Amino acid sequence: MVINKALLSTTVLATTMIIVARPTVQATVYITNHLTKKILIVHCRSKDDDLGVHAVAVGATIHWSFGQNLFGGTLFWCKLAVEDKRIIFVAYDQGVDDVKGDWYVRDEGVYGIHNLTFLRAAWTRP
């Protein structure tokens, strides 16, 4: 069998260009404050991005969108605070979540929007 080196090299180059040119999948995370009359303090970050500290009013939602890592591993975690209580939880994990993370923050803790009976994280006191 004779391998045409020019054809092989062109095929490898074309495949590489397709992989590099592949558009990234956009993911979005939503965190909604459903606390009883309390401002929620939210600070989220990933390995590469710090989204800063935000005050979220009752009934309001904070959200952000980002491109997923081509090879997997996109992870965002958040620190939530209200009065003297804290929660740290994973808001988005590319290996577990799809392209959307929806969270309700309630007086008992953080819940996934698709199943309000599922407690993702409970409040703690420092």
DAPEKA-V321111 format. One line per field, one symbol per residue. ss: DSSP state (~ for helix, > for strand, _ for the rest). psi: psi as a letter, one per 40 degrees, with the letter a starting at -180 (. if undefined). A space follows every 10 residues. Layout:
ss: ???
psi: ???
//
This chain:
ss: ____~~~~~~ ~~~~~~~~~~ ~____>>>>> >>>______> >>>>>____> >>>>>>____ >>>>>>>___ ____>>>>>> >>__>>>>>> >>>______> >>>>>>__>> >>______>> >>_>>_
psi: hhhhdddddd dddddddddd ehiihhiihh hhhfihfhhh hhhiiaddhh eihihhihei hiiiiihihd eiehhhiihi ihbeiihhih dhhdedibeh hhhhhiddah ihdegeehhd iiiih.
//
